[in-house]
Each structure stands twice: as structure tokens, then as C-alpha cells.
């Protein structure tokens, strides 16, 4: 009994000290998100500190993975475009906030979505994507976001309305994906009662538009003719 008591007297303090040291080390260790400074964090006033820090950590991981910064580098000039901040409450009660952020030091612009919730998420709580080319502060520098997101993606620009040289108008409304992965652009040509609608010219015009954006996906161009302006599509 005495030996057991001695063992408790010696071991318990050691365990307690070890636990306290572990807690102290954990508290003092620098967090990954501390490598990112948002100059105007007040612009995200409605977002929880936890979610803001999730964004900061996700951003530094993305920048490091893309080779924009080194392993120990910091990014101290993230600026939120205040006029782009938008929030809404989803059906599950979480608050989704979107905004555009610029980083002058690496000449990058990102469109960010933060899902602020206490629930376990099956998807990323932070999604960092590329904005449309005209929203880029430095359009000459390629943007790469999560899941290979770039500014050269047609779906960023939909719906898109164009006009042929012959005067007919068309609408590139959406992209559909078939079970085999084939992606099709759904195009509506306002040719009304024309006997021979210019479907080939419409496809050529949309192909040129996709090429200018820089999208390299091999789309199917599904041109539907016979619509009149004002028709519900």
C-alpha cells in the first residue's frame, strides 16, 4: 500500500506537469492563420472569428501550394472589397458570406465563400475561387483557386447574350453535364420564324467567345433555334 501511495505521489505531479506543458506549448505555438493579415478585417464584421481564421488558414495553404509564397512566408496585405461583401442565411441555418479579396504583394484576386456554422460540414467551409477576368485587379497574372478554379471558365460568365453580324440575338444560358461527363452549352437563338436559322453561325460565334475567355473544355454546342425575343427560356 505504501509503495502504491509513493507511486501516486511521484507519478501524478509528473503527469499533471506534462499535461500543463503540452497545453502551454499548444497555446504558444504559432497558428498557420497568423501568417495572414487582413488589412480591413472589419469588412467581415458579421463573420465569426473562427470562420475568418479558417479563411486565413485556407488562403495561406492555397498560396503556398500554388508557389506564391514560401513555407514560412507571411501575407500582410489582404484587402476585402467592402462593396462585394454579401451574406445570406441558408436553409440549414448557416450564414454564407461571399466577397472578393485582393493581395497586391502577389498580384492576385480571389472570390471567396465562407460558410459560418456550428454544424459539421461535408464540404469546405471556405471556398476560394477565381473571379471573372474583368474583376481581377491584375488580369495579366493567372489566378488558380480551389479545385483548379481559374478565371478562364465559361460558367463564370453565364448567362451571356450576344448578337450575330446578321442581327440575330442569342443567349448562352447554361452548361449541362451528362452522365458520361460530357458538358454541353445550352444556346438559344432568337431566329423567330426564319426558314433557315443561322445555327452554324451561332455556334461559330459562341466558339469564338469561349476561346477569348480561354476555356479549353471540349464543349458540345447545343444551339436551339426558333425563339422570338420575349419568349420564356
C-alpha positions as CSV (number, residue, x, y, z in Angstrom):
1,X,0.0,0.0,0.0
2,X,2.9,2.3,0.9
3,X,4.6,1.6,-2.4
4,X,1.4,2.3,-4.3
5,X,1.0,5.6,-2.4
6,X,4.6,6.6,-3.2
7,X,4.0,5.8,-6.9
8,X,0.9,8.1,-6.9
9,X,2.8,10.8,-5.1
10,X,5.6,10.8,-7.7
11,X,3.7,10.0,-10.8
12,X,0.7,12.2,-10.5
13,X,2.6,15.5,-10.3
14,X,4.7,14.4,-13.3
15,X,1.6,13.7,-15.4
16,X,0.0,17.0,-14.3
17,X,3.1,18.9,-15.2
18,X,3.3,17.1,-18.6
19,X,-0.3,18.0,-19.4
20,X,0.2,21.6,-18.4
21,X,3.4,21.8,-20.5
22,X,1.5,20.3,-23.5
23,X,-1.3,22.8,-23.1
24,X,1.2,25.7,-22.8
25,X,3.1,24.6,-25.9
26,X,-0.1,24.3,-27.8
27,X,-1.2,27.8,-26.8
28,X,2.2,29.3,-27.6
29,X,2.7,27.6,-31.0
30,X,2.1,29.9,-33.9
31,X,-1.1,29.2,-35.8
32,X,-1.0,28.9,-39.6
33,X,-3.7,31.6,-39.9
34,X,-1.4,34.0,-38.1
35,X,0.7,34.2,-41.3
36,X,-2.1,36.1,-43.0
37,X,-3.2,39.6,-42.1
38,X,-6.4,41.1,-43.4
39,X,-5.9,44.9,-43.5
40,X,-9.6,45.7,-43.2
41,X,-11.0,42.7,-41.3
42,X,-13.8,44.9,-40.1
43,X,-15.4,44.4,-43.5
44,X,-16.2,40.9,-42.4
45,X,-17.8,42.1,-39.2
46,X,-20.7,39.6,-39.5
47,X,-18.5,36.6,-39.8
48,X,-17.3,34.7,-36.7
49,X,-13.6,34.9,-35.7
50,X,-13.4,31.1,-36.1
51,X,-14.6,31.3,-39.7
52,X,-12.3,34.3,-40.5
53,X,-9.4,32.3,-39.2
54,X,-10.5,29.3,-41.3
55,X,-10.3,31.6,-44.3
56,X,-6.9,32.9,-43.4
57,X,-5.5,29.4,-42.9
58,X,-7.1,28.1,-46.1
59,X,-5.7,31.1,-48.0
60,X,-2.1,30.6,-46.9
61,X,-2.3,26.9,-47.7
62,X,-3.6,27.7,-51.2
63,X,-0.9,30.3,-51.8
64,X,1.8,28.0,-50.5
65,X,0.5,25.1,-52.6
66,X,0.5,27.3,-55.8
67,X,4.0,28.5,-55.1
68,X,3.1,32.2,-54.5
69,X,4.7,32.1,-51.0
70,X,7.3,30.1,-49.2
71,X,6.9,27.7,-46.3
72,X,7.5,30.4,-43.6
73,X,6.4,33.5,-45.5
74,X,3.6,35.8,-44.4
75,X,1.0,37.7,-46.4
76,X,0.2,41.0,-44.7
77,X,-1.8,42.9,-47.3
78,X,-5.1,41.0,-47.9
79,X,-7.8,43.6,-48.6
80,X,-11.5,42.8,-48.7
81,X,-13.5,44.8,-51.3
82,X,-16.2,46.1,-49.0
83,X,-18.7,46.7,-51.7
84,X,-18.6,43.0,-52.7
85,X,-19.4,41.5,-49.3
86,X,-22.8,39.7,-49.4
87,X,-24.4,37.4,-46.8
88,X,-27.4,35.2,-46.7
89,X,-28.8,32.5,-44.4
90,X,-29.2,29.1,-46.0
91,X,-32.0,26.6,-45.3
92,X,-29.9,24.8,-42.6
93,X,-29.4,28.0,-40.6
94,X,-25.8,28.6,-41.6
95,X,-24.7,32.0,-42.8
96,X,-22.9,32.1,-46.2
97,X,-20.7,35.2,-46.9
98,X,-19.1,35.9,-50.2
99,X,-16.7,38.6,-51.2
100,X,-13.7,39.5,-53.4
101,X,-10.2,39.9,-51.9
102,X,-7.1,41.5,-53.4
103,X,-3.5,40.8,-52.5
104,X,-1.1,43.3,-54.1
105,X,2.1,41.6,-53.0
106,X,1.4,38.6,-55.1
107,X,-0.9,40.3,-57.6
108,X,-3.9,38.0,-57.0
109,X,-7.6,38.4,-56.7
110,X,-9.9,35.8,-55.3
111,X,-13.7,35.3,-54.9
112,X,-14.3,33.8,-51.5
113,X,-17.2,31.9,-50.0
114,X,-17.3,31.3,-46.2
115,X,-20.0,29.1,-44.6
116,X,-20.4,30.1,-41.0
117,X,-22.0,27.3,-39.0
118,X,-21.6,25.2,-35.9
119,X,-22.6,22.0,-37.8
120,X,-20.1,19.5,-39.3
121,X,-19.8,20.3,-42.9
122,X,-19.4,17.7,-45.6
123,X,-18.0,20.4,-48.0
124,X,-15.3,23.0,-47.4
125,X,-16.4,25.8,-45.0
126,X,-14.1,28.1,-47.1
127,X,-14.0,28.0,-50.9
128,X,-11.5,30.2,-52.6
129,X,-12.2,30.6,-56.3
130,X,-11.2,32.9,-59.2
131,X,-13.4,35.8,-60.2
132,X,-14.3,36.8,-63.7
133,X,-11.4,38.4,-65.7
134,X,-12.9,41.9,-65.5
135,X,-13.0,41.6,-61.7
136,X,-9.3,40.8,-61.5
137,X,-7.1,43.6,-60.2
138,X,-4.2,42.1,-62.1
139,X,-5.8,40.3,-65.1
140,X,-2.3,39.6,-66.7
141,X,-1.5,37.2,-63.8
142,X,-3.1,33.8,-63.9
143,X,-5.4,33.0,-61.0
144,X,-5.7,29.5,-59.5
145,X,-8.1,28.7,-56.8
146,X,-9.5,25.6,-55.1
147,X,-10.2,22.6,-57.2
148,X,-8.4,24.1,-60.2
149,X,-10.6,27.1,-60.4
150,X,-9.5,29.8,-62.9
151,X,-10.9,32.9,-64.4
152,X,-10.9,31.1,-67.8
153,X,-14.2,29.2,-67.0
154,X,-17.3,29.9,-69.1
155,X,-19.7,29.2,-66.3
156,X,-18.4,32.4,-64.5
157,X,-19.8,34.4,-67.4
158,X,-23.2,32.8,-67.8
159,X,-25.8,33.8,-68.9
160,X,-24.2,35.5,-71.9
161,X,-26.1,37.4,-74.6
162,X,-24.6,38.1,-78.0
163,X,-25.6,39.3,-81.4
164,X,-24.6,37.9,-84.8
165,X,-23.3,40.1,-87.6
166,X,-26.6,39.5,-89.4
167,X,-28.5,40.9,-86.4
168,X,-29.9,37.8,-84.8
169,X,-29.5,37.7,-81.0
170,X,-28.7,34.6,-79.0
171,X,-28.4,33.6,-75.3
172,X,-25.8,31.2,-73.8
173,X,-27.9,30.2,-70.8
174,X,-26.3,27.3,-69.0
175,X,-24.0,24.3,-69.0
176,X,-25.4,20.8,-68.6
177,X,-23.3,17.7,-67.7
178,X,-24.3,14.3,-69.0
179,X,-23.8,11.0,-67.1
180,X,-20.7,10.3,-69.1
181,X,-19.2,13.7,-68.2
182,X,-19.9,15.4,-71.5
183,X,-20.6,19.1,-71.0
184,X,-22.9,21.0,-73.3
185,X,-23.5,24.7,-73.7
186,X,-27.2,25.4,-74.0
187,X,-27.6,28.2,-76.6
188,X,-30.9,29.8,-77.6
189,X,-31.1,31.6,-81.0
190,X,-33.8,34.3,-81.4
191,X,-34.5,33.4,-85.1
192,X,-38.3,33.5,-84.6
193,X,-39.9,32.5,-88.0
194,X,-36.7,32.3,-90.1
195,X,-36.9,29.3,-92.5
196,X,-33.2,28.7,-92.3
197,X,-31.9,29.9,-88.9
198,X,-28.2,30.6,-88.7
199,X,-27.4,27.9,-86.3
200,X,-23.9,27.2,-87.7
201,X,-23.0,30.9,-87.5
202,X,-24.3,31.0,-83.9
203,X,-22.2,28.0,-82.9
204,X,-19.1,29.7,-84.5
205,X,-19.7,32.9,-82.6
206,X,-20.1,31.1,-79.3
207,X,-16.9,29.1,-80.0
208,X,-15.0,32.3,-80.6
209,X,-16.4,33.7,-77.3
210,X,-15.3,30.7,-75.4
211,X,-11.8,30.8,-77.0
212,X,-11.5,34.5,-76.0
213,X,-12.3,33.6,-72.4
214,X,-9.6,30.9,-72.5
215,X,-11.7,28.0,-71.6
216,X,-10.2,24.8,-73.0
217,X,-13.1,22.4,-72.2
218,X,-14.3,20.5,-75.2
219,X,-17.9,21.5,-75.0
220,X,-20.9,20.3,-77.1
221,X,-22.6,23.4,-78.6
222,X,-26.4,22.8,-78.4
223,X,-28.0,25.6,-80.5
224,X,-31.8,25.7,-80.3
225,X,-33.4,27.9,-82.9
226,X,-36.9,29.4,-83.5
227,X,-37.2,31.6,-80.4
228,X,-38.6,35.1,-80.5
229,X,-37.5,37.9,-78.3
230,X,-39.6,37.9,-75.2
231,X,-40.1,34.2,-75.2
232,X,-39.7,32.5,-71.8
233,X,-36.5,30.5,-71.8
